[in-house]
Amino acid sequence: MPDTDFTRRSLLAAGALAPLALGATRALGQQAHGTPLAGEFALPDPPGQKMRWAIVGLGNFAVGEAIPGFIDSQHARMTAFVSGSPAKQKDLGARFGVSRFYDYMNFDSIANDPEIDCVYIILPVGLHAEYTIRALKAGKHVLTEKPMASTSAECEAMIAAARAAKRQLGVAYRIHFEPTNVRAKQLIDSGEIGDIRFVSADHGFNADPNYPPHKWRLEKALAGGGSMFDIGIYGLNTSLMMLGQDPVALSANYIYPKDDPRFREVEGGIEYRLRMANGVSVAGSSSYSWSPYISQQRYMGSKGSIFMKPATTYDRNTITVEGNGPNHEVGAANPLTQFQRQLDAFSLAARANTPHKTPGEMGLRDIRLIEAMYKSADNGGEVVKL
């Protein structure tokens, strides 16, 4: 039949031409040439060469913020979980390929685990010193959440343990790696707003004693201190980061209802003023009794100012430059990358065994400053020389 013959002929023709078509394709491929890479690229380490981390504490922050940072990290990977919840370990281990589990009783046996290089302490503040020192004695590098510890004496003991073990100790001041704040510091250092004259920093939220992530923050044994330890420390540390200097004196006052039952053990709010040697002041406040949540900082300069609201959140910080021409917003990379950047920076410091960008000494400085604030507030706002 004509239609059948035509179909067969078409198929035969196609079959006959196929080798020619393939040959033509190969000829083209033989003429292609590779080109050199234009520039250098920050490639991630192969999985087997990444620094190996144990996460101590699997609470909301660890699961919601820290673990995603490891997923994106170029130089760090999770190899162990330390928790008092076997069910949580098993579930998270299955999700993220982690199979080495420890609890708080056998924690010291990490010393015998070659698959752990670094330890990330994500526990309530009152436990930071104990587990940091135990991890350092086990021969591991340690990054601990902020604030560093409950007292300056504990911070000093942690630093001494790191020196004795010849290991690195860092405090997880994530803002030093958060792209919006890094960009703000670049603008300040470049003279965009002239010489800094004054800084303000306000941070707070309304603590709910019935909400588990807030409840432990109102217990001194676990929290170490009150709102200044938890939320106000962002304003303190970030202001000093931007100024590049430490204060020579400070004063402070309590600013919370003394009859509020939430604050039987910790302070519910404080306002403070830091004085720098060059005359610049930082006016800050923190609170557990404000609503809504607030995170804002302003850097006043001789030519303009930088206003950040929000300033220190996990995922949405902003920069507005005011006064130096029309007000305008300045963009930066995704704030969520701060966790990955922090882990990568510490991993590289640990690998080279060189000081981390936010070392234990910085954590000690901040706890000493907060202790001085409480001393000033306890004495009616007297000036404390540092």
N, C-alpha and C positions, 0 to 999 in steps of 0.2 A: 504494500500500500504506500502511496506517495508520502503520506505524513510520517509513516514509520521509517521509510528510507531516509527521509530528510533528517529525522531525529538521530538515526544511527550515524549518518554522515557528519552531522554536527558534533556528535560525541567523539567520533574518530578524529575529526579535525582538531578538536580541543585537546585530545590526548596527544596528538602529534606535535602540537605547538607547546605543550607544557614544558618539555625539556628546554626549548628555546627561551621561554619566559623565565625559567629558573636560571638559565645561564646568563640572561641579561641582568637579573637581579644580583647574581654573584659578581658580575662585572662591575656593577655600580658599587657594591660593597667593597670591592677591592680598591676602588678609587678613593674611598673615604679615608680621612686621616684624623687621628686624635689631636686635640688641642690642649696645651698646658693650662692648668688652673690659673685664673687671674686673681692672685692674692692668696692670703693665708686663711685657713678655716679652723675654727675651734671645734675639732671633732671630739665626740665623746670617747672615753676609754672603752676598749673592748670589755664585755661583761666580766671576764676573768681578771681584769686588771683594776677594776673599780675598788675603792676602799669599802670594806665590809663593816656594816653597822648593826648594832643591837639597839632596839628601841625599848626604853624602860618606861612602862606606863602606856596603856592603850585606851586613854580617855578620849573625849570629844576632840580636843585639839590634835592629838596624835593621829587619830583616824581621819579627821576632816581637813587638816592642813599639812601636817608633817609627812604623812605617807604619800599624798599626791606629789609633794616636793621630791621624794625619792624616785617616784615613777619618771619624773622629768629630768632627773639629775644626770650629768655627764660623767661625774667622778665618784658617785656613791651608790651603793645598793644595800638593801636590807637583807640580813642573813639570820637574824634572831629577834625574837620577841620576849620581853620580860613582863610578866603580868601575874596577878593573883587569880585570873579567870582562865582556866584551861579551855572552856568553850569558846571564848573570844579569840584566844590564840589559834585554836584549830580553824575557826571560820576565816580569820584574816590570813592565816598561813596558807589556806587553800586558795584564797583569792589572789595572793601576791607571791606565791612560790616560796614561802618561808617555812622551814621545817625544824628549826632549832628553837626550842622553847625552854625558858627558865622561869622560876618563880622567885619570890623574895627571900625564901629560905636557902635555896641553893645558888643564889646569885653569884657568890664568890667563885664558883667553879667555872665561870667564864674565863678565868685565868688559864685554863687548860684547853680553851677552844681557839684553834688557829684561824677559824673562820670569822672572828670578830677582831677588827682593828680599832673601831671607834664605838663609843656608847653615847646615846642621846638621852639625857634625863628629862622626862616629861612627867614629873610628879608634882604634887603640891609642894610649895616652897619649903615647908618644914622638913621635908625629906631630901632636899637637894644635897645638903652637905654629906649626910651619911652615904648615899649611893654614889655620889661623885668620888668620895675618898675611897670607897670600896672598889669602884671601877678602876681608879688610878693605881691602887695597890695590886690589882689584877693585871696591870701592865697595858691598859687600854687608854687611848686618848678620849677626852670627855668634852662634849658640848652639853651644857645644862641650860634649861630654860631660865628666863629672867623672872623675878629678881634672883640674883645669884644664890642667896641664902637668907636665913632669918636674922642673922647678926653679922657684924663686921668680924667678930672673932671666928665665926664659922667660915667666912670667906677667906680669912688668913690661913686657916687650917687647910682649906681646899687648895690654895695656892702652894702651900708648903708641900702637900702631898704630890702635886704635879711636878714640882721641882725634884723631889726625892725620886719619883718614878721616871724622870726624864721624859715626860709625856706632855702633850699640849692640853690646855684647859681653856675653853671658850665659853662665853655667855651668849645666849641666843638673842641678841639684839637685832632682830630681823630688819629694823628700819635702816640700818647701815647698808642693806642690800636691796631695799625696796626702790624701784626705778624712779618713782615720783620724788621721793626725798633725796635720792642721789642727784637728780636733776636740779632740785632746788638748791642744793649745796653748790653745784657747779655754777649756777646763776649768781649766788652770793659771792663765791670766790672770784668770779670773773669781773666783779664790780658792777653788775647789772643794776643794783639798787644803791650803789655807793657804799659808804662806811656804815656798818650796823650801829644803830643808836639804842635800840630797845627791842626786846623779844617778849611776846606773851604766849602762854601755852595753857590750854584748858582741856581737861579730859575727865569724863565721868559717865556714870549710868546709875540707874536705880536698882540696887541689889535686892533680889527676891530670895529670902531665906528658905522658901519652899522649893526652889529650883536647884537641883543637885549641883550644877556647875557653879552656882553662886554660894551655896550653903557653906562649903569648906572655906571659902574666902572670908567668912565672918568668924572663923575659929582660929584664934591666935596660934595654937600649936601647929596647925597645918599651913596657915597663910603667912605667918611671920609678922605681918603688920596689916594695916588697913588699906584704904583706897590708894594711898601714895605708893605702897609696895606693888600694887596690882596694875592700876591704870595710870596713876600720876607719873610713874617712872618713865613712861613714854615721853611725856613733855620734858622731863628733866634730862634724860639721856639724849634725846634728839636735839634739844636746844644747845647742849654742850658740843654735840657733833657739828652743828652748823657754825658755832662760834670758834671752834678749834682751841678752846682754852677752858680752864677750870676756875670756879669762883674762889674768891678770897674771904668772903663773908656771906652770911645769909640770915634771914629771919623768917618766922612762920607763925601762923595762928590756926586754931581749929575752927572749922566752919560747918558744924553739923548739930542737929538737936541732941542735947545731952541726955534727954529722956527717951530717945529712940531705942527700943529694946534690941534692935539689930546690932547695935554698936557697944554691947557690953564688954566685948573683948578686944575689938580693934577700932581704930579711928575711922569715922565715917566721912571725913572730908578735911582738907587742909588747903590753905593758901600760903604761898611762899614767895620770897624775893631773893634772888641770887645777885651778888655784886661781884663784878669782874675787876681785875686790876686796872683795866683801861677805862673804867667808868661806865661800861655797858651794864644794864640790869636785865634780868629775866624775871618777869612776874608770872607765876603759874598757879594753877589750882587743880585739885582732884576731888572727886566726890563719889560716894556710893548712894547718894540720895537725890540725884538729879534725874530729871526726865525731860526730854528724851535723851538718848545717848549722845554724847558730844565728844568730838575729837577735832580740835582746831588749834592752829599756831599761826602767829604773824611775826614777820621779821621786818622791823622798821629801819629804813636806811636813809642816808642823806639825800638820795636822789629818787627814792621810791620805796615800795614795800612789796613783800611777798606774803600772800594770804593763802593758807591751806585749810580747807574744810570740805570733806574730811582730810585729816593729816596723816593718821597712822593706822588705818584700817588694813584688813587683809587684802581687800579686793577693789577698793574704789577711792583713791586719793586724788586730789586736784591741786593745781597751782594757778593762782591768779596774780599777775604782776600789776601793781597799781602805782599810779603817779608818775612813772617814767614814760611819758607819752600816754596814749589811750590805754585803759585797762585791757588786758588780754590774758587769755589762758594759755598755758604752756603744756604741751603734751609730753608723755613719757610712755615707756613700755608698760605692759600689763603688770599691775601690782602683784598678782598672784605668783609671778616668777621669783618673788623675794625668797620663798622657801627653798626653791631649787638652787638659787644663787648662794644662799647662806650655807647649804650643805656642801656645795661644790667648793666654796672658799675654805671651809674647815677641812674638807677631805684633802685638799692640796697642801694645806698647812700641816696636817698630820703626816702626810706622806713624806714631806720634806723635814718634818719635825722642827718647823719654824713658827714663830708666834702668829696667832690668829688675829684678824683685824679687830675683834672685840674680845680681848683676853680677860682672864680672871681679874687682873688688876683694875680693869674698867668696872667690872661688877662690884668689886670691893669699894672703889671710889663712890659709886652711887649709893651703896648701902650706908657708907659713912655719912654722906650728905643727908640721907633721909633720917638717920639717927640724930643728926644735928638739927634737922627741922623739928623733930619731936621734942628735943631738948629746949629749943627756942619757944615752941608753942606751950610747953609745960610751964614756962617761965614768962608767960604774958607777951611773947613776941620779942624777947630780947635778941639783940644782934649777937650771933655766934661767929667768932673769927675762926678761919680754917687754916 
